[in-house]
Amino acid sequence: MNLRLRIAIILAITSSFIFLESCKIKYSFTGASICPEATTISIQYFENYAPLAPPTIGQDFTEKLRDAFISQTNLNLIDNGGDLKLEGKITFYRADPIAVQSSEVAAQNRLTIKVDATYETICDPKQNFQRTFTRFADFDASTSLSSVESTLIEEINDQLVQDIFNQSVSNW
């Protein structure tokens, strides 16, 4: 092999390593891809603006969202001014009949929760968003809402948190 070919190969390999090194993104086994400049996240309290919701729903949702980011990323949670910022509010909470039997009595009811979320990142302003996330869970109409409410809220909150997580750091 001549000297010019060897030099060309060495330069190609070196430039490939330099290029790959400059394109770093943090990846995790959860599917999160976060730019290396982001080391902190601030998640503000999601206040409850839904009049029929239980009084603790805002606190429960906020804690579940914070736990998800702490356990599924390497970000440090801080009170304000994080590299990634999440804030929002719970805007809707209602149980409605969804399946009516022949006797015009509901066979199934649906609990629906809506959360408005705003996300900002220092990495790429095109990833910022402000959107409403909606999830629901169905329950038998012969069961009172109060007897299954905490279970349904937990199930819906899990889904909403995963939706917000995926939208913000998984780029799905």
C-alpha positions as CSV (number, residue, x, y, z in Angstrom):
1,M,0.0,0.0,0.0
2,N,1.4,3.4,-0.9
3,L,1.9,6.2,1.5
4,R,-0.9,8.4,0.1
5,L,-3.5,5.6,0.5
6,R,-2.4,5.0,4.1
7,I,-2.7,8.7,4.9
8,A,-6.1,8.9,3.3
9,I,-7.4,6.0,5.4
10,I,-6.0,7.4,8.6
11,L,-7.6,10.8,7.9
12,A,-10.9,9.2,7.0
13,I,-10.9,7.2,10.3
14,T,-9.8,10.2,12.4
15,S,-12.5,12.5,10.8
16,S,-15.1,9.8,11.4
17,F,-14.3,9.7,15.1
18,I,-14.3,13.5,15.4
19,F,-17.6,13.7,13.6
20,L,-19.2,11.0,15.8
21,E,-17.8,12.6,19.0
22,S,-19.3,15.9,18.1
23,C,-22.8,14.4,17.7
24,K,-23.2,13.2,21.2
25,I,-26.7,12.6,22.6
26,K,-27.5,10.9,25.9
27,Y,-29.5,7.7,25.5
28,S,-31.0,5.6,28.1
29,F,-32.7,2.2,28.2
30,T,-36.1,4.0,28.6
31,G,-35.9,5.5,25.1
32,A,-35.0,9.0,26.4
33,S,-32.6,11.0,24.2
34,I,-31.5,14.1,26.0
35,C,-28.8,16.5,24.7
36,P,-25.6,16.4,26.8
37,E,-25.9,20.1,27.8
38,A,-29.0,19.3,29.8
39,T,-28.3,18.1,33.3
40,T,-31.2,19.5,35.3
41,I,-35.0,19.6,35.1
42,S,-37.5,21.7,36.9
43,I,-41.1,20.4,37.2
44,Q,-43.5,22.9,38.6
45,Y,-46.6,21.9,40.6
46,F,-49.5,21.0,38.4
47,E,-52.3,22.8,39.9
48,N,-55.8,21.4,39.8
49,Y,-58.4,23.6,37.9
50,A,-60.9,20.8,37.5
51,P,-63.7,21.5,40.0
52,L,-64.8,17.8,40.4
53,A,-61.4,16.4,41.0
54,P,-60.2,15.2,44.4
55,P,-58.1,17.9,46.2
56,T,-54.9,15.8,46.1
57,I,-54.8,15.1,42.4
58,G,-52.4,17.9,41.6
59,Q,-49.9,16.8,44.2
60,D,-50.2,13.2,43.2
61,F,-49.7,13.9,39.5
62,T,-46.8,16.2,40.1
63,E,-45.0,13.7,42.3
64,K,-45.5,10.9,39.8
65,L,-44.2,13.1,36.9
66,R,-41.1,14.0,39.0
67,D,-40.5,10.4,39.9
68,A,-40.6,9.4,36.2
69,F,-38.0,11.9,35.2
70,I,-35.7,11.1,38.2
71,S,-35.9,7.3,37.7
72,Q,-35.8,7.2,33.8
73,T,-33.1,9.9,33.2
74,N,-29.9,11.1,34.6
75,L,-31.3,14.6,35.1
76,N,-31.2,16.3,38.5
77,L,-34.4,17.7,39.7
78,I,-34.2,21.4,40.8
79,D,-36.9,23.8,41.9
80,N,-36.6,26.5,39.2
81,G,-34.6,27.3,36.1
82,G,-33.8,23.7,34.9
83,D,-32.2,23.0,31.5
84,L,-35.5,21.3,30.8
85,K,-38.7,22.9,32.2
86,L,-42.2,21.3,32.7
87,E,-45.2,23.1,34.0
88,G,-48.9,22.8,33.6
89,K,-52.3,22.2,35.2
90,I,-55.1,19.7,35.5
91,T,-58.0,21.1,33.5
92,F,-60.6,18.4,33.3
93,Y,-61.9,15.6,35.4
94,R,-65.2,14.0,34.8
95,A,-67.0,10.6,34.8
96,D,-69.6,10.1,32.0
97,P,-71.7,7.1,30.9
98,I,-70.4,5.6,27.7
99,A,-72.3,2.4,27.1
100,V,-76.1,2.4,27.4
101,Q,-78.1,-0.8,27.7
102,S,-81.5,-1.4,26.2
103,S,-83.1,-0.2,29.4
104,E,-81.4,3.2,28.9
105,V,-79.2,2.5,31.9
106,A,-75.5,3.0,31.6
107,A,-73.5,-0.3,31.5
108,Q,-70.1,1.4,31.5
109,N,-68.8,4.8,32.8
110,R,-65.6,6.6,31.8
111,L,-63.4,8.7,34.0
112,T,-61.5,11.3,31.9
113,I,-58.6,13.5,33.0
114,K,-57.0,16.3,30.9
115,V,-53.7,17.9,31.6
116,D,-52.2,21.0,29.9
117,A,-48.4,20.8,29.8
118,T,-45.8,23.2,28.7
119,Y,-42.2,22.0,28.0
120,E,-39.1,24.0,27.3
121,T,-35.6,22.8,26.6
122,I,-32.2,24.6,26.2
123,C,-31.2,21.9,23.6
124,D,-33.5,22.6,20.7
125,P,-36.4,25.2,20.9
126,K,-38.2,23.2,18.1
127,Q,-38.8,20.5,20.7
128,N,-40.7,23.0,23.0
129,F,-44.4,22.3,23.2
130,Q,-47.6,23.4,24.8
131,R,-50.3,20.8,24.5
132,T,-53.2,19.1,26.2
133,F,-52.9,15.4,27.1
134,T,-56.0,13.4,27.7
135,R,-56.5,9.9,29.1
136,F,-59.4,7.9,30.4
137,A,-60.3,4.6,32.2
138,D,-63.6,2.8,32.0
139,F,-65.4,1.2,34.9
140,D,-68.6,-0.8,35.4
141,A,-71.7,1.4,36.0
142,S,-72.8,-0.8,38.9
143,T,-69.7,0.3,40.7
144,S,-69.6,3.7,42.4
145,L,-66.9,6.1,41.3
146,S,-65.8,6.6,44.9
147,S,-65.0,2.9,45.3
148,V,-62.7,2.8,42.3
149,E,-61.6,6.4,42.0
150,S,-58.1,6.2,43.5
151,T,-57.3,3.2,41.3
152,L,-58.5,4.8,38.2
153,I,-56.7,8.1,38.9
154,E,-53.5,6.2,39.5
155,E,-53.9,4.3,36.2
156,I,-54.7,7.5,34.2
157,N,-51.9,9.4,35.9
158,D,-49.4,6.6,34.8
159,Q,-50.6,7.0,31.2
160,L,-50.5,10.8,31.3
161,V,-47.0,10.8,32.8
162,Q,-45.7,8.4,30.2
163,D,-47.3,10.5,27.4
164,I,-45.7,13.7,28.7
165,F,-42.3,11.9,29.2
166,N,-42.4,10.5,25.7
167,Q,-43.4,13.8,24.1
168,S,-40.7,15.8,25.9
169,V,-37.5,13.6,25.9
170,S,-38.1,10.6,23.7
171,N,-38.8,12.5,20.5
172,W,-41.6,10.1,19.5
